Amino acid sequence: MKRAPAEDIVAFMSFSDQSDEAVSAIQKFTPRDWNRVVQWMDDAGLSLYFQKRLIEASATQIVPMSVSSHLQRSIALNQARVDDMLGRFRSINQQFDNARVRYAVVKGFSLIPEFCPEAVLRHQADIDYLIDQQSVPAARRVLVDAGYVTQASVSAKESIFVSPGATPSRGDSQYSATAGHAVELHTDVWDSDMHGIQCIPKFLGVSQARPHYSNGLAFPALPDVDAFLLQVLHACRHLFTQWIRMSCLFEIGYFLNRRAGDTALWCAVEQRLQGNALLREFVVIVSELVVQLFAPPLPPLIQDWAEEICPASRVWIDHYARRWAFCELPVHQLSLSPRSKLVLFLQEQYRSESSRRNRAQKPDLSSAALPVKKKPVLLVSDWRKRKHLLRRGVYYALAQARYLCEIPRWRYLNRRTASRRASQPLQASKRAS
């Protein structure tokens, strides 16, 4: 079965050595394929990683000149953006230090070099901090004094500040230094109330911060073990809001590819989770999804945890995870059969009892694809707002229809899995006798 162009791009970027087939497929892309996949790569955060992979594989000749020019221009623009954001980042850190704010940098520049080899390869739209609760007022004052504007958040555990005068950006313009960005303050890395997911004890905080060195700067950040777990939770948060940038999964794959054989690291991960079954399952779900896409090695510890995962979650990983990862971007983009709501089958396995009761009493079908956070910049035209809302309304209806149509197959796959599991002990006892 012929793969979609986006799947061929992901196959080419695999951490395995099996990219020859993907190269052949990419060489057959039509101009229409390239138009679509270039926009998809920009939206998925993979364009600059793709350019680096082309150079590493000595395969720059497989892309048209127009695509090559776009990628080179994007790299140059993003370098200027990184330089600009590093200056802002350095200034905010200094002001936080002066105000005695207790913080740890998360995501963003703290991912260099463990999750990303160079900052210029990442399209960074946010600067994120994990903040001690008592430091929040001081941190807010620092950002307001620096000219940032407060924006409403969907979580009580985060505060969002956006750069003034920012405009909506996509494609080439998103890499510009003038494109908007946000600064986010998080008092916790997980909000159980946000998605109705079972409560996760707070185990990541500023007390774990260690000096981190990146791009010529020193700043407090989480150690590798905690940084990996935070990236897993960050990916799960996107999963349960029904969209994710593929670059987030690629960066986890980069980490796994480099550290899968680091026994001391994975022993530390096991100790850090302290037997928390929910967190172990989240690690398995995200890691196996990454393996399906980019084929990094899977650490033996995660392979062991995978044997104990919830049966329904196993069904979702095996039959839905990869298809869902390639859902439309932006998530509300019109499609006859949107796949974003397929993740609800997985989400339901981890909902809290109170959330299930609330959903049973008052189903909320309008939350089909709420973004993780509101976009930093609002559309200023009333006409554009109405058009945007209409498009999202149509999208929600189609996504809901796709989800409802998939329920019989989901139930069948779960019954089949349960039947197989029930037959395994019987077969084992027959062999023993």
N, C-alpha and C positions, 0 to 999 in steps of 0.2 A: 504494500500500500504506500502510495507516494506521500511523503511528509510535507507539511506546510513549510514555507520558506523560513519562518521563525524557528521551527524545529531543526532545520538544517544549520542555521546559525549557531544554535545552542550545541548541536552535535559537533560542530567545528571547534567550539570552545571547550570541549570536554577535556578533563585532566587525564584521560586515558590516551593511548596512542592510536586510536582508531578514528582518524579524521579524514582518511583518503576518500571514503564514500561521501562524506559531507562536502569535501572540496569539489568532487565531481558534480554533486547536486547544485552547489552554489554557482558553478560555472554555467549551469543551464538556466539560471534565473532570467526571466524576461524583464524588460524595462518596468512593466507594471509590478512584478514581484519586488524589484529593487525599491520602487517608490513606497510600497507598503512596508517592507521590512526595515528600511532606513528609519521611517517614522516610528516603527515598533521598537527598534533598538534605542532610539532617543528616549522614548517613553519608559522603556524597561531599564534604562541606565546601563546598557551594555555597549553602546557605540564605541566608547574609547577603549574599553577592554578588547573589543573586536579588532580595533585597529592595531593594538599591541600584539594580539595573537597572529594577525596577518604578517606582521614584521618578523615575529619569532619563527613562523612556519615558512618564511620566504615565499609567501603566497599573495603578495600585494597585487599580482597581475590578474587575480581571479575576479577583481571588482572593477566595474567601469570607471573611467576617469572622473565622471561627475560624482560618483560615490566616494572615490578616493579624495577628491578635493573637499567634499563635505566633511569627511573624517579628519583630514589635516586641519581644516579651518576650525573645527570643533575643538581639537586639541589645543590649538593656539589660543582660542577664546577662553577655554577652561583654565589654561595656565594663568591668564590674567585674572580670572575670577578667583582662583585659588590664592594668588598673591594678595588680592584685595581682602578676601575673607580671613586670611592669616593675619593681616594687619588688624582687622576688627577683633579677631579672636584673641590676639595678644593683648590688645587694649582692655577688653572685657576681663580677661584673667587678671590683669594688673589691678583693675578697679575692684574686682572681687577680693583680691588679696588685701588691698588697702582697707576695704570695708570688713575684713575678717569673716568673709563668707566661707563656710565649709562646703566644699564642692568636689565633685569628680567629673571630668569630661567623659562623656559616653558617646559611642558611635563617632561619626565624623573623623576628625583628625586623630582620635585615639585608636582608630583601626589600622593606622599605618605603623609598622609594616606587617603585622601579623595577619590581617585580613585583606590587605591591599598593598601591593609593593610601592606604589607612588600615588601621592595625593591628586596629581593631575588626571589620573584615570577615573576618578570618582566625580560624578556630578553631585555636588553637595548643596542642598537647599536649606539645611538647618544647621545650627550649632546647638548641641544638646548638653545639658548639665544635669547631673544628679545632685540635688541640693538637700542639705540638712533642713528639716522643717523650720527650725528656729532662725535659719539664715534667709528664708524666703523674703521677708520684708526688705532686708538690706539689698538682696540681689535684685528685687524689683526696682528699687530706687536707682541702682546703678544703670539698669537698662533704660529706664525712662529718661534719666539724665543724659544718656548716650544718644537719645533721639528715637528710640524704638517705641512703637505704638502697641498698646495692649490689645489682644484679640481674644474673643471668647473661645473656650476650649470645651471639648466634649467630655473631658475627664476632670474630676475634682483634684486629681493628683498631679496636674501639670498646669503651667502657666505659659502662654504663648505670646511672644512679642515679635512684631514684624518690622522690617525696615521701611521707612517712610518713602512714599512716592513710587513704590514698586508697581509694575504692570504685569499682566498675565504673560507667560512666556512658554513657548514650546518649540521644538526643533532647534535651529541654530541659536535663536535668541536666549534659550535657557542657559547656555554656557557663558553668556556675557556677564561681565562684572557688574553691569547695571541691572541685571535681572534680580528680582526680589529674593530675600532670604528671611528666615525666621530664627529666633533664639528661643529655645524651650527650656523651661525649668521643671524638673521632675522630682517629686518627693518620694516616689516609689517607681519601680520599673514595671509594675503590673497593677492594674486596677480591676479587681474581681467583679466589681459592680458594673463595669462598663459593658461587658458582654454577657453577664449572668453566669460566668464560669466559676467553678469551685474556687474557694479561697486558697491563695498561695501564701504561705508565711513570708514575711519580709526577711529576705536573707542577703540582699545586696544593698549596700549603703556606702556612704562616704568614708566610714571607718575602715573599709577595705582598700581605700585608694593608696596608690604607690606612685612615685615619680615616673613619668613617662616622657620619652624623648622622641620627638618627631618634627621634621621640617625645621630643624634648628631651634625648636622651642622645648622647654621643660614645663610640664604641667601635671597635676594629679589625675590619675586615671585608674581604672580597675585592672587588677592583674589578669593574666591570660585566662585562667580558669573562670573567673567571674565575667570577663569580657565575652567568652564563648557562650556562657549561660545567658547573658543579657541578649546576645544576638539571637539565640534560640527563642527567648521570650518576645523579642521584637518581631521576629518572623511569625510567631504564633498570634501576636496581636494583629498583624496584617491578615493572617489567615482568617481570623474570626471577624474581621471587618470586610472580608470577601474580596480582597485584592492585595497584590504584592508586587513590588518591583523585582524583576528577575535578578537584578544586580545584588540584592540582599542575599539571595540564595547562592549566587556565584561567589560572593565573598566568604560565606561560610564554607563553601567547597574549597576555596583557596586555603583556608585555615586547616581543614581536614586533610587536604592533600599534603600539607607540610608537617602536620603534627599527629597524624593517625597512629604512627608507631611510637609515640612518646609515652611510654608506660607510666612514668611519674605524673605526667599531666592528667591522664585519665584516672589514675588512682586518686588524684586530688579532686577531680570532678565528682567521683563516686562519694568521697568523704564530704564534699561540699553539699551534696543533695541530701545526705543523711537519711537515705531510704525513702525519700518522698516519691511515691509511685506516680503521682500526677506529673511531676517535673520530669521524671525518667521517660514517661510516655511522650511528653512534648519534645524531648531531645530525640527520641526515636523518630517521631513523625517528621520533624524538620530535617534530620540527617538523612533519612531514607528518601525524602523528596529531593534533596540535593543530589544524592547518589543517582536517582533516576534521571536527573537532568544533566549533570556534569561529571558523573562517574569518578569522584574521588574515592580513595579507599575508606572503608568504614571501620573504625576502631573496634577491636574485639569486645570491649565493654559494651558498646552500643549494640553490637550483634547479639550479645547475651540478653540485654534488656528487650530487644525486639521479639525474643521468643515468648515474653510474658505480656505483651501488649494486649489491650482490650480487643476481643475478636472483631467488633464492628469497626474499630479504628484500623485494624489490619485490612479489612475489606476496602475501606476508603483509600488507604495507601496503595493497595494493589490495583484497584480498578478506577479510581477517580483522581488521585493526586496529580499525575502528570497532565491529564487533560485540563484540570482546573488551573494549573500553573500557567497555561497558555491562554487563559481567558482574555477577553478584549481589554485593551488599554486605549484611552482611559476607561475605567471600569464601567461607566454609564454609556459608553459608545454603543450606538444602535447595532443590533445583530438579531437575526431571526431566531437564534437559539442561544442566548447568553448562558455561560457556564458558571458564573460567579457564585450563584446560590447553591451549587453542588456541595460547597464546603459546610452547609448547614447540617448535612448528615454527620459530619465529623464533630461539629460544634455541639450537637445534641448529646454526645457521649459524655461531655464534661460540664454540662449545665448544673448549677446548684438546684437543690430541691425547690427553694423559694422561687427561682427563676422559672422552673418548669410550671409551678402552680400559676404564676402570673401569666405565662404564655397560654396556659390552658383556659384561663378566665378571659383573657383579652389578647388574642393573637395580634402580633404587630407585623403586618406584611409590608409596611412602608419602609422598613429598615433594611431592605434588600442589599443595598450597597453603600451604606454610609461610609465615607472615608474615615481613615484613622483620625484625622483632624481636619478642621475646616481649612480650605485653601487660604494662603496668606493674603491673597488679593481678591477683592470682590469685583464682580462685573458691574460697571458703572451705568450701562445702558439698560433702561427698563425693558426695551424690546429684547435685548440679549438675555436678560433675566427670564423673561417669559418663555423665550425659545429654549433656554437651558432647562427650565422646570418642565416644559412639555416633553423634551427629549428624555429627561430622567423618568418622567411618569410612564412613558411608553416602554422604556427600558425595564422598569420595575415590573410592569405587567408581563412582559415577555420572559423575564427571569423567573418570575413566580410560576408561569405556565411550564417552563422547562423543568423546574424543581418538582412540580406536581406530577408531571409525566414520568419523571425518573423514579418516583417512589416505588412502583411495583418492582422494577429491576433491583433497586436497593434491598427491598425485603427478600426477594428471591436469592440474591447473593448471600445475604446474612443467614437465611435458612440453610442454604447449601453448605456454608462454612460450618454452621452449628452441627449439621448432620455428619460432616466429615470428622469433626472433632469428637463427636460421640462414638463414631465407629473405630477410632484409633485405639482406645483402651481394649475394646473387644478383640480387635485384630492382634494386638500385642499379647493378650492372654491366650489366644489360640496358638500363636507361635511358641509361647512358653510351655504349653502343654504338649 
